Amino acid sequence: MARFRMICWLTSIALLVSLMGCTTLFVNSSDRAENVLSQERMKELREEYPLSTNTPATISMREVSFREVMTYGDSVVVAEVMKILPSFSVELSTEPGTPERMMADKDKANGMTPYQPKFISYEVKVHEGT
């Protein structure tokens, strides 16, 4: 009886080791050469999906309702847009040792355009303010 248990234990251990060996073949199969894109395909995809969209990757935005603005805002201005003014962009200060400089250097090293925020401005007629 003890010998039968020993054979069962050894068989189950051998089966477990062989199954673990098979799973590593499937896990590493994604690293094989046939799964790597060619340089030509990378260029085609890069045209459609550029490295930089000039929008920070960590930005998280959601739509805010007018009621939320009224509830949580310190002050609210109700105004009528008279005309759209020319758009403008701001170049962030990149003095040595600043986080902005480190990010600009990192973007340049990765072949990306440094982030440059763009703004749209309006001329408005104020109707009410609180």
N, CA, C and O of each residue as an XYZ file, in Angstrom:
520
protein
N       0.817     -1.192      0.000
C       0.000      0.000      0.000
C       0.861      1.256      0.000
O       0.553      2.207     -0.718
N       1.929      1.282      0.786
C       2.821      2.437      0.842
C       3.508      2.631     -0.503
O       3.728      3.759     -0.946
N       3.844      1.517     -1.145
C       4.506      1.608     -2.453
C       3.548      2.189     -3.496
O       3.967      2.959     -4.360
N       2.278      1.828     -3.420
C       1.279      2.360     -4.355
C       1.128      3.874     -4.184
O       1.053      4.601     -5.175
N       1.083      4.360     -2.928
C       1.007      5.795     -2.661
C       2.232      6.522     -3.194
O       2.114      7.606     -3.765
N       3.391      5.937     -3.012
C       4.634      6.546     -3.484
C       4.608      6.676     -5.007
O       5.019      7.702     -5.549
N       4.123      5.634     -5.702
C       4.046      5.669     -7.166
C       3.039      6.742     -7.605
O       3.285      7.464     -8.571
N       1.910      6.846     -6.896
C       0.922      7.883     -7.228
C       1.509      9.277     -7.039
O       1.315     10.146     -7.889
N       2.224      9.503     -5.939
C       2.834     10.801     -5.686
C       3.879     11.132     -6.749
O       3.903     12.253     -7.258
N       4.720     10.199     -7.083
C       5.751     10.445     -8.089
C       5.136     10.700     -9.464
O       5.615     11.547    -10.217
N       4.084      9.971     -9.781
C       3.407     10.171    -11.062
C       2.759     11.550    -11.121
O       2.843     12.235    -12.141
N       2.120     11.954    -10.043
C       1.474     13.273    -10.033
C       2.505     14.400    -10.102
O       2.263     15.414    -10.757
N       3.643     14.239     -9.441
C       4.705     15.258     -9.509
C       5.270     15.323    -10.922
O       5.484     16.412    -11.455
N       5.512     14.166    -11.534
C       6.032     14.143    -12.902
C       5.030     14.790    -13.866
O       5.426     15.530    -14.766
N       3.747     14.513    -13.681
C       2.716     15.100    -14.528
C       2.665     16.622    -14.337
O       2.537     17.363    -15.312
N       2.763     17.082    -13.111
C       2.749     18.508    -12.818
C       3.943     19.219    -13.452
O       3.781     20.291    -14.034
N       5.117     18.649    -13.349
C       6.325     19.239    -13.944
C       6.204     19.286    -15.463
O       6.580     20.280    -16.084
N       5.685     18.225    -16.061
C       5.550     18.220    -17.525
C       4.514     19.245    -17.986
O       4.705     19.884    -19.021
N       3.429     19.413    -17.246
C       2.434     20.428    -17.596
C       3.010     21.835    -17.465
O       2.722     22.704    -18.288
N       3.817     22.060    -16.438
C       4.452     23.377    -16.281
C       5.406     23.647    -17.434
O       5.507     24.782    -17.900
N       6.095     22.634    -17.891
C       6.983     22.796    -19.041
C       6.223     23.135    -20.303
O       6.697     23.932    -21.112
N       5.058     22.551    -20.488
C       4.242     22.854    -21.675
C       3.706     24.277    -21.641
O       3.632     24.936    -22.679
N       3.331     24.757    -20.466
C       2.787     26.114    -20.392
C       3.844     27.156    -20.702
O       3.515     28.205    -21.256
N       5.101     26.906    -20.365
C       6.148     27.891    -20.692
C       6.339     27.994    -22.196
O       6.745     29.046    -22.691
N       6.057     26.928    -22.933
C       6.134     27.013    -24.390
C       5.095     27.982    -24.932
O       5.379     28.756    -25.846
N       3.879     27.941    -24.364
C       2.824     28.838    -24.830
C       3.044     30.265    -24.362
O       2.737     31.204    -25.096
N       3.567     30.447    -23.163
C       3.827     31.787    -22.647
C       4.887     32.482    -23.494
O       4.737     33.663    -23.807
N       5.933     31.797    -23.865
C       7.019     32.391    -24.635
C       6.737     32.439    -26.130
O       7.537     32.990    -26.886
N       5.616     31.874    -26.571
C       5.332     31.856    -28.003
C       5.096     33.256    -28.553
O       5.299     33.482    -29.746
N       4.670     34.212    -27.711
C       4.446     35.585    -28.185
C       5.759     36.296    -28.489
O       5.752     37.314    -29.182
N       6.878     35.793    -27.992
C       8.175     36.414    -28.231
C       8.846     35.898    -29.501
O       9.952     36.327    -29.831
N       8.218     35.016    -30.190
C       8.840     34.424    -31.373
C       8.939     35.425    -32.504
O       8.203     36.412    -32.528
N       9.828     35.186    -33.427
C      10.110     36.108    -34.527
C       8.906     36.333    -35.429
O       8.756     37.428    -35.973
N       8.043     35.337    -35.608
C       6.913     35.524    -36.518
C       5.880     36.500    -35.966
O       5.029     36.983    -36.713
N       5.941     36.794    -34.682
C       5.000     37.727    -34.074
C       5.516     39.161    -34.059
O       4.818     40.052    -33.574
N       6.716     39.411    -34.577
C       7.294     40.752    -34.599
C       6.963     41.402    -35.934
O       7.103     40.778    -36.986
N       6.517     42.678    -35.891
C       6.167     43.391    -37.115
C       7.420     43.775    -37.899
O       8.463     44.076    -37.320
N       7.298     43.758    -39.214
C       8.415     44.174    -40.066
C       8.551     45.693    -40.008
O       7.629     46.391    -39.586
N       9.711     46.198    -40.437
C       9.950     47.637    -40.450
C       8.972     48.353    -41.378
O       8.524     49.458    -41.074
N       8.640     47.731    -42.504
C       7.700     48.342    -43.441
C       6.318     48.499    -42.801
O       5.669     49.536    -42.941
N       5.883     47.452    -42.099
C       4.575     47.500    -41.442
C       4.576     48.544    -40.325
O       3.579     49.233    -40.110
N       5.702     48.656    -39.617
C       5.822     49.663    -38.565
C       5.690     51.062    -39.156
O       5.034     51.919    -38.565
N       6.307     51.307    -40.320
C       6.215     52.618    -40.970
C       4.779     52.913    -41.395
O       4.301     54.036    -41.236
N       4.090     51.902    -41.936
C       2.693     52.078    -42.326
C       1.832     52.447    -41.115
O       1.012     53.362    -41.181
N       2.027     51.735    -40.028
C       1.239     52.000    -38.825
C       1.605     53.345    -38.202
O       0.742     54.023    -37.644
N       2.876     53.736    -38.293
C       3.321     55.013    -37.716
C       2.679     56.195    -38.437
O       2.462     57.244    -37.831
N       2.371     56.035    -39.738
C       1.678     57.101    -40.457
C       0.274     57.305    -39.899
O      -0.200     58.434    -39.774
N      -0.381     56.201    -39.566
C      -1.741     56.279    -39.037
C      -1.760     56.611    -37.546
O      -2.665     57.299    -37.076
N      -0.763     56.124    -36.799
C      -0.676     56.326    -35.357
C       0.665     56.951    -35.017
O       1.614     56.226    -34.719
N       0.773     58.276    -35.052
C       2.066     58.922    -34.770
C       2.483     58.733    -33.318
O       1.672     58.396    -32.455
N       3.794     58.965    -33.068
C       4.306     58.803    -31.714
C       3.663     59.780    -30.738
O       3.385     59.420    -29.594
N       3.428     61.004    -31.176
C       2.890     62.024    -30.291
C       1.621     62.611    -30.880
O       1.558     62.935    -32.066
N       0.618     62.742    -30.037
C      -0.612     63.408    -30.450
C      -0.687     64.801    -29.844
O      -1.710     65.478    -29.946
N       0.407     65.227    -29.209
C       0.486     66.515    -28.517
C      -0.514     66.615    -27.373
O      -0.871     67.717    -26.956
N      -0.963     65.489    -26.869
C      -1.836     65.432    -25.707
C      -1.168     64.531    -24.685
O      -0.775     63.414    -25.019
N      -1.029     64.989    -23.445
C      -0.360     64.133    -22.456
C      -1.067     62.793    -22.306
O      -2.296     62.728    -22.280
N      -0.289     61.737    -22.208
C      -0.855     60.395    -22.100
C      -1.557     60.176    -20.774
O      -2.426     59.310    -20.673
N      -1.199     60.940    -19.759
C      -1.771     60.717    -18.436
C      -3.006     61.572    -18.183
O      -3.547     61.557    -17.078
N      -3.457     62.312    -19.180
C      -4.603     63.194    -18.967
C      -5.875     62.361    -18.805
O      -6.085     61.381    -19.520
N      -6.694     62.755    -17.883
C      -7.945     62.052    -17.625
C      -9.053     63.097    -17.566
O      -9.086     63.925    -16.656
N      -9.958     63.055    -18.539
C     -11.008     64.069    -18.606
C     -12.368     63.397    -18.687
O     -12.496     62.268    -19.161
N     -13.377     64.109    -18.217
C     -14.750     63.650    -18.359
C     -15.626     64.868    -18.580
O     -15.257     65.986    -18.219
N     -16.775     64.648    -19.167
C     -17.720     65.727    -19.394
C     -18.298     66.176    -18.050
O     -18.655     65.344    -17.216
N     -18.388     67.471    -17.847
C     -18.958     68.025    -16.622
C     -20.251     68.742    -17.001
O     -20.269     69.578    -17.903
N     -21.319     68.405    -16.305
C     -22.608     69.024    -16.618
C     -22.645     70.459    -16.092
O     -21.885     70.826    -15.196
N     -23.536     71.253    -16.661
C     -23.689     72.639    -16.228
C     -24.101     72.699    -14.761
O     -23.669     73.588    -14.027
N     -24.932     71.759    -14.337
C     -25.378     71.723    -12.943
C     -24.190     71.485    -12.002
O     -24.120     72.092    -10.934
N     -23.259     70.609    -12.389
C     -22.073     70.385    -11.563
C     -21.231     71.646    -11.465
O     -20.700     71.965    -10.401
N     -21.110     72.359    -12.569
C     -20.352     73.612    -12.556
C     -21.001     74.603    -11.597
O     -20.313     75.250    -10.808
N     -22.315     74.720    -11.665
C     -23.045     75.640    -10.792
C     -22.920     75.239     -9.324
O     -22.830     76.099     -8.448
N     -22.915     73.926     -9.056
C     -22.861     73.439     -7.679
C     -21.478     73.601     -7.062
O     -21.356     74.040     -5.918
N     -20.441     73.252     -7.808
C     -19.102     73.197     -7.239
C     -18.236     74.411     -7.549
O     -17.185     74.588     -6.932
N     -18.650     75.239     -8.478
C     -17.835     76.395     -8.837
C     -17.898     77.489     -7.789
O     -18.944     77.706     -7.177
N     -16.777     78.188     -7.574
C     -16.755     79.315     -6.638
C     -17.561     80.478     -7.202
O     -18.249     81.185     -6.465
N     -17.471     80.668     -8.500
C     -18.250     81.720     -9.154
C     -18.618     81.235    -10.546
O     -17.926     80.409    -11.141
N     -19.721     81.765    -11.050
C     -20.217     81.364    -12.361
C     -20.526     82.629    -13.150
O     -21.112     83.572    -12.619
N     -20.135     82.646    -14.406
C     -20.427     83.764    -15.289
C     -21.268     83.240    -16.437
O     -20.879     82.289    -17.116
N     -22.426     83.860    -16.656
C     -23.268     83.522    -17.799
C     -22.985     84.584    -18.849
O     -23.214     85.772    -18.625
N     -22.479     84.138    -20.006
C     -22.063     85.086    -21.029
C     -22.463     84.590    -22.404
O     -22.725     83.405    -22.608
N     -22.503     85.529    -23.346
C     -22.809     85.220    -24.731
C     -21.530     85.364    -25.545
O     -20.842     86.381    -25.452
N     -21.212     84.359    -26.333
C     -20.018     84.420    -27.176
C     -20.295     85.349    -28.347
O     -21.227     85.137    -29.123
N     -19.469     86.380    -28.460
C     -19.619     87.355    -29.539
C     -18.803     86.950    -30.770
O     -19.282     87.029    -31.901
N     -17.552     86.510    -30.527
C     -16.726     86.020    -31.633
C     -15.592     85.166    -31.087
O     -15.203     85.273    -29.924
N     -15.073     84.311    -31.970
C     -13.946     83.452    -31.617
C     -12.671     84.209    -31.945
O     -12.502     84.698    -33.062
N     -11.776     84.306    -30.974
C     -10.490     84.959    -31.170
C      -9.476     83.951    -31.698
O      -9.709     82.747    -31.589
N      -8.358     84.403    -32.265
C      -7.356     83.461    -32.791
C      -6.834     82.516    -31.703
O      -6.638     82.916    -30.556
N      -6.615     81.268    -32.086
C      -6.060     80.283    -31.153
C      -4.604     80.633    -30.873
O      -3.938     81.278    -31.682
N      -4.127     80.199    -29.723
C      -2.723     80.430    -29.389
C      -2.204     79.243    -28.597
O      -2.975     78.486    -28.007
N      -0.893     79.094    -28.592
C      -0.274     78.015    -27.820
C       0.775     78.621    -26.906
O       1.273     79.721    -27.145
N       1.097     77.893    -25.870
C       2.048     78.355    -24.872
C       3.195     77.368    -24.816
O       2.981     76.157    -24.772
N       4.401     77.882    -24.819
C       5.569     77.018    -24.663
C       5.941     77.027    -23.192
O       6.207     78.081    -22.613
N       5.955     75.845    -22.591
C       6.253     75.747    -21.169
C       7.711     76.090    -20.913
O       8.585     75.777    -21.722
N       7.964     76.730    -19.790
C       9.327     77.110    -19.417
C      10.166     75.849    -19.228
O       9.791     74.948    -18.477
N      11.289     75.798    -19.908
C      12.146     74.598    -19.803
C      13.515     74.981    -19.262
O      14.544     74.709    -19.880
N      13.507     75.612    -18.102
C      14.760     75.971    -17.455
C      15.393     74.712    -16.876
O      14.680     73.804    -16.449
N      16.735     74.645    -16.856
C      17.414     73.452    -16.333
C      16.973     73.124    -14.906
O      16.835     74.010    -14.063
N      16.755     71.830    -14.658
C      16.382     71.350    -13.327
C      14.897     71.345    -13.054
O      14.476     70.871    -11.999
N      14.078     71.861    -13.973
C      12.633     71.878    -13.760
C      12.010     70.605    -14.317
O      12.575     69.992    -15.222
N      10.851     70.195    -13.790
C      10.175     69.011    -14.336
C       9.830     69.176    -15.818
O       9.873     68.213    -16.584
N       9.484     70.414    -16.217
C       9.156     70.666    -17.614
C      10.350     70.374    -18.517
O      10.185     69.810    -19.598
N      11.560     70.757    -18.078
C      12.776     70.517    -18.861
C      13.053     69.019    -18.964
O      13.423     68.519    -20.026
N      12.871     68.307    -17.846
C      13.105     66.861    -17.864
C      12.143     66.168    -18.818
O      12.546     65.264    -19.550
N      10.864     66.582    -18.823
C       9.892     65.979    -19.742
C      10.210     66.333    -21.193
O      10.071     65.489    -22.079
N      10.637     67.579    -21.445
C      10.985     67.984    -22.807
C      12.186     67.183    -23.303
O      12.208     66.752    -24.456
N      13.186     66.981    -22.440
C      14.352     66.185    -22.829
C      13.966     64.739    -23.100
O      14.466     64.120    -24.040
N      13.082     64.208    -22.280
C      12.626     62.827    -22.463
C      11.858     62.691    -23.780
O      12.062     61.728    -24.519
N      10.977     63.651    -24.077
C      10.228     63.618    -25.334
C      11.173     63.682    -26.532
O      11.018     62.930    -27.494
N      12.153     64.584    -26.468
C      13.111     64.715    -27.573
C      13.910     63.434    -27.754
O      14.151     63.010    -28.884
N      14.325     62.809    -26.649
C      15.098     61.562    -26.722
C      14.282     60.444    -27.353
O      14.844     59.565    -28.005
N      12.958     60.463    -27.171
C      12.077     59.444    -27.741
C      11.569     59.822    -29.126
O      10.740     59.114    -29.697
N      12.061     60.936    -29.668
C      11.655     61.358    -31.001
C      10.272     61.977    -31.045
O       9.631     62.001    -32.095
N       9.807     62.479    -29.908
C       8.479     63.069    -29.838
C       8.584     64.590    -29.766
O       9.611     65.138    -29.364
N       7.515     65.254    -30.158
C       7.441     66.705    -30.052
C       7.071     67.049    -28.615
O       6.110     66.495    -28.081
N       7.821     67.959    -27.972
C       7.456     68.327    -26.599
C       6.038     68.882    -26.541
O       5.578     69.537    -27.476
N       5.357     68.614    -25.442
C       3.970     69.030    -25.261
C       3.876     70.553    -25.272
O       4.617     71.237    -24.565
N       2.970     71.068    -26.072
C       2.744     72.505    -26.170
C       1.231     72.737    -26.138
O       0.553     72.540    -27.146
N       0.698     73.157    -24.981
C      -0.753     73.316    -24.871
C      -1.289     74.367    -25.845
O      -0.646     75.389    -26.084
N      -2.464     74.106    -26.400
C      -3.116     75.028    -27.331
C      -4.426     75.491    -26.707
O      -5.122     74.715    -26.051
N      -4.756     76.763    -26.916
C      -5.930     77.359    -26.305
C      -6.789     78.042    -27.350
O      -6.289     78.560    -28.349
N      -8.079     78.036    -27.105
C      -9.042     78.757    -27.931
C      -9.631     79.829    -27.027
O     -10.010     79.539    -25.893
N      -9.712     81.062    -27.513
C     -10.271     82.131    -26.697
C     -11.453     82.766    -27.420
O     -11.561     82.703    -28.645
N     -12.329     83.373    -26.640
C     -13.557     83.960    -27.159
C     -13.731     85.376    -26.615
O     -13.293     85.689    -25.508
N     -14.369     86.211    -27.400
C     -14.817     87.502    -26.897
C     -16.272     87.292    -26.478
O     -17.087     86.804    -27.261
N     -16.591     87.668    -25.228
C     -17.925     87.400    -24.702
C     -18.584     88.656    -24.167
O     -17.913     89.633    -23.832
N     -19.900     88.618    -24.090
C     -20.710     89.658    -23.468
C     -21.299     89.035    -22.208
O     -22.073     88.081    -22.288
N     -20.933     89.577    -21.039
C     -21.359     89.010    -19.767
C     -22.803     89.437    -19.478
O     -23.132     90.623    -19.507
N     -23.658     88.440    -19.197
C     -25.050     88.707    -18.851
C     -25.267     88.658    -17.340
O     -26.051     89.432    -16.790
N     -24.560     87.736    -16.674
C     -24.777     87.557    -15.242
C     -23.533     86.928    -14.647
O     -22.898     86.090    -15.287
N     -23.177     87.317    -13.439
C     -22.018     86.736    -12.757
C     -22.264     86.616    -11.280
O     -22.903     87.481    -10.681
N     -21.768     85.562    -10.685
C     -21.911     85.368     -9.230
C     -20.583     85.048     -8.613
O     -20.496     84.852     -7.401
